[in-house]
Amino acid sequence: MDIRQLRYFIAIVEERKITAAAERLHISQPPLSQHLKAMEDELGTKLIERNAKYLEVTEAGKALYKYALQMTQLMEEAGIEVKEVGKGVSGRLAIGINTFSVVGLPELLHQFHKEFPKVTYKIHQNESAYLCQLVKDRIVELAIIRLPLELDIFSVLHLHTEPFYFITSNKKQPFNRQVMLADIQNHPLILPSTEGMGVHYLILEAFSKAQLQPNIIADCSDISLLLDLVASDFGSAIVPETVIKQYKNYNIHASKITDTELSASTGLIWLKNHYLSRTAQNFTSLLTEYSNQI
């Protein structure tokens, strides 16, 4: 039996006449009768009892009718879901987010959810290098990362570039709204991220290019803890502007670092020469629109 025969059988049961079922299905009566006989022969049992006026469904026919309804409904639902997934209306968005994330990401996801309410989410937050590996292993389709990194196997959509800030406790505010790296090199610094990772590397590279030696007392990959340490005057820190915008309620003072060597770019990546789901394509389009408005 195939799905077409099951649909034929449903029409026969519901119409109770071969002629009426044939009209409903837009086919002639003889082929429909032949399909019914073929189903009975295949199953080895009577499905329909014929009398002078109406067809009567046997117990075996009633059992088949029940499953036929379920199977045809599943086929219809499968077709709808596949089409929706293909259009990105449904499906799953698997995305990696850098530890420092993106300002406005919750609002962006809210907007995406409003447009595509049937989409579910798989969100990984980690360091940029690790997120690149997740994309390479196809664990996530997209990742928002900090640049620069080795990205030969990825397609890259540049989102924005942002400055860094020197932050201290409000208990002491040694600078105004702008500072140079030379002004802060002797201050005890807590570096965000961990050694060798994106932001950590960018900060050290900027000091190196300026031929300066920073006074680093700690590394801290947990940004909330880092801000707590700064607010308690344990030390100062250098963080991207995103952090300043995301964590507004901490007892800290922020001064923009004006050295041109120190800035951070954020990009969206996915694997080159690999199929990108319609859901991921839709999110990429929305993120592009959002980044153009920043």
C-alpha positions as CSV (number, residue, x, y, z in Angstrom):
1,M,0.0,0.0,0.0
2,D,1.1,3.6,-0.6
3,I,-0.2,6.9,0.6
4,R,-2.3,7.4,-2.5
5,Q,-4.2,4.1,-1.8
6,L,-4.8,5.2,1.8
7,R,-6.3,8.4,0.6
8,Y,-8.5,6.4,-1.8
9,F,-9.6,4.2,1.1
10,I,-10.5,7.1,3.3
11,A,-12.7,8.6,0.6
12,I,-14.5,5.2,0.1
13,V,-15.2,4.8,3.8
14,E,-16.4,8.4,4.2
15,E,-18.5,8.5,1.1
16,R,-19.9,4.9,1.5
17,K,-20.2,4.6,-2.3
18,I,-17.6,3.9,-4.9
19,T,-19.2,6.3,-7.4
20,A,-19.3,9.2,-4.8
21,A,-15.7,8.5,-3.7
22,A,-14.6,8.5,-7.4
23,E,-16.2,11.8,-7.9
24,R,-14.6,13.2,-4.8
25,L,-11.2,12.0,-5.9
26,H,-11.7,13.1,-9.6
27,I,-11.0,9.6,-10.9
28,S,-13.2,7.1,-12.7
29,Q,-14.9,4.3,-10.8
30,P,-13.2,1.2,-12.2
31,P,-9.6,2.1,-11.2
32,L,-10.8,3.0,-7.7
33,S,-12.5,-0.4,-7.4
34,Q,-9.3,-2.1,-8.6
35,H,-7.3,-0.2,-5.9
36,L,-9.7,-1.4,-3.2
37,K,-9.4,-5.0,-4.4
38,A,-5.6,-4.7,-4.5
39,M,-5.5,-3.5,-0.9
40,E,-7.8,-6.4,0.2
41,D,-5.6,-8.9,-1.6
42,E,-2.4,-7.5,-0.1
43,L,-3.8,-7.5,3.4
44,G,-5.6,-10.9,3.0
45,T,-8.9,-9.6,4.4
46,K,-12.1,-7.9,3.5
47,L,-12.1,-4.2,4.2
48,I,-15.5,-3.3,2.7
49,E,-18.8,-5.3,2.6
50,R,-20.9,-4.4,-0.4
51,N,-24.7,-4.4,-0.2
52,A,-27.4,-3.0,-2.5
53,K,-27.3,0.6,-1.3
54,Y,-24.2,1.5,0.8
55,L,-20.8,0.1,1.5
56,E,-20.2,-1.2,5.0
57,V,-16.8,-1.1,6.7
58,T,-15.6,-4.3,8.3
59,E,-13.7,-4.4,11.6
60,A,-10.5,-4.8,9.7
61,G,-11.5,-1.8,7.5
62,K,-12.2,0.3,10.6
63,A,-8.7,-0.4,11.9
64,L,-7.1,0.5,8.6
65,Y,-9.2,3.7,8.3
66,K,-8.0,4.8,11.8
67,Y,-4.3,4.4,10.7
68,A,-4.9,5.8,7.3
69,L,-6.2,9.0,8.8
70,Q,-3.1,9.2,11.1
71,M,-0.7,8.5,8.3
72,T,-2.2,11.0,5.8
73,Q,-2.3,13.6,8.5
74,L,1.4,13.0,9.3
75,M,2.3,13.3,5.6
76,E,0.5,16.6,5.3
77,E,2.1,17.9,8.5
78,A,5.5,16.7,7.3
79,G,5.0,18.5,3.9
80,I,4.0,21.7,5.7
81,E,6.9,21.6,8.1
82,V,9.5,20.9,5.4
83,K,8.2,23.8,3.4
84,E,8.3,26.1,6.5
85,V,11.8,25.0,7.4
86,G,12.9,25.5,3.8
87,K,11.5,29.1,4.0
88,G,13.0,29.6,7.5
89,V,9.5,30.0,8.9
90,S,10.2,27.0,11.2
91,G,13.4,25.2,12.1
92,R,16.3,25.7,14.5
93,L,18.8,28.6,14.8
94,A,22.1,27.2,16.1
95,I,24.4,30.2,16.8
96,G,27.5,30.9,18.8
97,I,28.0,34.2,20.6
98,N,31.3,35.7,21.7
99,T,31.8,36.1,25.5
100,F,31.4,39.8,25.1
101,S,28.3,39.3,22.9
102,V,26.6,42.0,20.9
103,V,24.8,45.1,22.3
104,G,21.1,44.6,21.7
105,L,21.2,40.9,21.0
106,P,18.2,40.1,23.2
107,E,16.2,42.7,21.4
108,L,17.4,41.3,18.1
109,L,16.3,37.8,19.0
110,H,13.0,39.1,20.2
111,Q,12.4,40.7,16.8
112,F,13.5,37.5,15.0
113,H,11.1,35.4,17.2
114,K,8.3,37.8,16.4
115,E,8.9,37.3,12.7
116,F,9.5,33.5,12.9
117,P,7.6,32.3,16.1
118,K,8.1,28.6,15.2
119,V,11.9,28.8,15.2
120,T,13.7,27.3,18.2
121,Y,17.2,28.2,19.4
122,K,20.5,26.6,20.3
123,I,22.9,29.3,21.6
124,H,26.5,28.7,22.6
125,Q,28.5,31.4,24.4
126,N,32.3,31.2,24.4
127,E,35.6,32.6,23.2
128,S,35.9,33.4,19.5
129,A,38.5,30.8,18.7
130,Y,36.3,28.1,20.3
131,L,33.2,29.3,18.4
132,C,35.2,29.0,15.1
133,Q,35.7,25.3,15.9
134,L,32.0,24.9,16.7
135,V,31.1,26.3,13.2
136,K,33.8,24.1,11.6
137,D,32.4,21.0,13.3
138,R,28.8,22.0,12.3
139,I,27.6,22.2,15.9
140,V,26.4,25.7,15.2
141,E,25.7,27.3,11.8
142,L,26.6,30.9,12.6
143,A,28.9,32.6,15.2
144,I,29.3,36.2,16.2
145,I,33.0,36.5,16.9
146,R,35.8,39.1,17.7
147,L,38.2,39.7,14.9
148,P,41.0,39.2,13.8
149,L,41.3,35.4,13.6
150,E,42.3,33.0,10.9
151,L,39.1,32.7,8.8
152,D,40.2,31.2,5.5
153,I,37.5,28.5,5.6
154,F,34.7,30.9,6.7
155,S,32.5,33.5,5.0
156,V,32.7,36.7,7.1
157,L,30.1,39.5,7.5
158,H,31.7,42.5,9.2
159,L,29.2,43.9,11.7
160,H,31.0,46.9,13.4
161,T,34.2,48.2,14.9
162,E,34.3,49.6,18.4
163,P,36.8,51.4,20.7
164,F,38.1,50.2,24.1
165,Y,37.6,51.9,27.4
166,F,39.8,52.1,30.5
167,I,37.6,51.5,33.6
168,T,38.3,52.2,37.2
169,S,36.3,52.3,40.4
170,N,34.2,55.4,41.1
171,K,36.2,55.6,44.3
172,K,39.0,57.1,42.2
173,Q,38.7,58.7,38.9
174,P,42.3,59.6,37.8
175,F,41.3,60.5,34.2
176,N,38.6,62.4,32.3
177,R,36.6,60.9,29.5
178,Q,39.6,60.1,27.2
179,V,43.0,58.6,27.9
180,M,46.0,57.2,26.0
181,L,47.7,53.8,26.7
182,A,50.7,55.7,27.9
183,D,48.6,57.3,30.6
184,I,47.5,53.9,32.0
185,Q,50.4,51.6,31.6
186,N,51.5,51.8,35.2
187,H,48.0,51.2,36.6
188,P,47.3,47.7,37.9
189,L,45.3,46.1,35.1
190,I,42.9,43.2,35.0
191,L,42.7,41.9,31.4
192,P,39.4,40.5,30.2
193,S,39.4,37.0,28.5
194,T,42.3,34.7,28.8
195,E,45.9,34.7,27.5
196,G,46.1,34.1,23.7
197,M,42.4,34.8,23.1
198,G,41.0,37.6,21.0
199,V,40.5,40.7,23.3
200,H,43.4,39.7,25.5
201,Y,45.6,39.5,22.5
202,L,44.4,42.8,21.0
203,I,45.1,44.7,24.2
204,L,48.7,43.3,24.5
205,E,49.4,43.9,20.9
206,A,48.3,47.6,21.2
207,F,50.7,48.1,24.1
208,S,53.4,46.4,22.2
209,K,52.9,48.6,19.1
210,A,53.1,51.6,21.3
211,Q,56.3,50.2,22.9
212,L,54.7,50.2,26.3
213,Q,54.8,47.6,29.1
214,P,51.4,47.3,30.9
215,N,51.2,46.4,34.6
216,I,49.0,43.3,34.5
217,I,47.9,41.9,37.8
218,A,45.2,39.4,36.7
219,D,43.3,37.8,33.8
220,C,39.6,37.3,34.2
221,S,37.3,35.6,31.7
222,D,34.1,36.2,33.7
223,I,33.1,39.8,32.8
224,S,30.7,40.2,35.8
225,L,33.5,39.2,38.2
226,L,35.9,41.5,36.4
227,L,33.5,44.4,36.9
228,D,33.0,43.5,40.5
229,L,36.8,43.6,41.0
230,V,37.1,46.9,39.3
231,A,34.2,48.4,41.3
232,S,35.8,47.3,44.6
233,D,39.1,49.0,43.5
234,F,41.0,45.7,43.3
235,G,42.4,47.0,39.9
236,S,41.5,48.7,36.7
237,A,40.6,47.1,33.4
238,I,40.4,47.6,29.6
239,V,37.2,46.5,28.0
240,P,35.4,46.9,24.6
241,E,32.7,49.5,24.4
242,T,30.1,46.7,24.2
243,V,30.8,45.9,27.9
244,I,30.2,49.5,28.9
245,K,26.8,49.5,27.1
246,Q,25.8,46.2,28.5
247,Y,26.8,46.7,32.2
248,K,25.6,50.2,33.1
249,N,24.8,49.7,36.8
250,Y,28.3,49.0,38.1
251,N,30.1,51.5,40.3
252,I,32.8,52.2,37.7
253,H,34.2,55.2,35.7
254,A,35.0,54.7,32.0
255,S,37.4,56.7,29.9
256,K,37.7,56.1,26.1
257,I,41.1,55.0,24.9
258,T,42.0,57.1,21.9
259,D,45.0,55.2,20.6
260,T,44.1,54.2,17.0
261,E,45.9,50.8,17.4
262,L,43.3,49.6,19.9
263,S,39.9,48.8,18.5
264,A,37.8,45.6,18.1
265,S,35.9,44.4,15.1
266,T,33.0,42.0,15.3
267,G,31.9,39.7,12.6
268,L,29.4,37.0,11.7
269,I,30.9,33.8,10.3
270,W,29.7,30.6,8.6
271,L,31.4,27.8,6.7
272,K,32.3,28.6,3.1
273,N,30.8,26.3,0.4
274,H,28.3,24.8,2.7
275,Y,24.5,25.0,2.7
276,L,23.2,27.6,5.0
277,S,19.7,26.9,6.3
278,R,16.9,29.3,5.4
279,T,16.6,30.1,9.1
280,A,20.2,31.1,9.3
281,Q,19.9,33.1,6.2
282,N,16.9,35.0,7.6
283,F,18.8,35.7,10.8
284,T,21.8,36.9,8.8
285,S,19.6,39.3,6.9
286,L,18.1,40.7,10.1
287,L,21.5,41.0,11.8
288,T,22.8,42.9,8.7
289,E,19.9,45.4,8.9
290,Y,20.5,45.8,12.6
291,S,24.3,46.4,12.3
292,N,23.7,49.0,9.6
293,Q,21.6,51.0,12.1
294,I,24.2,51.0,14.8
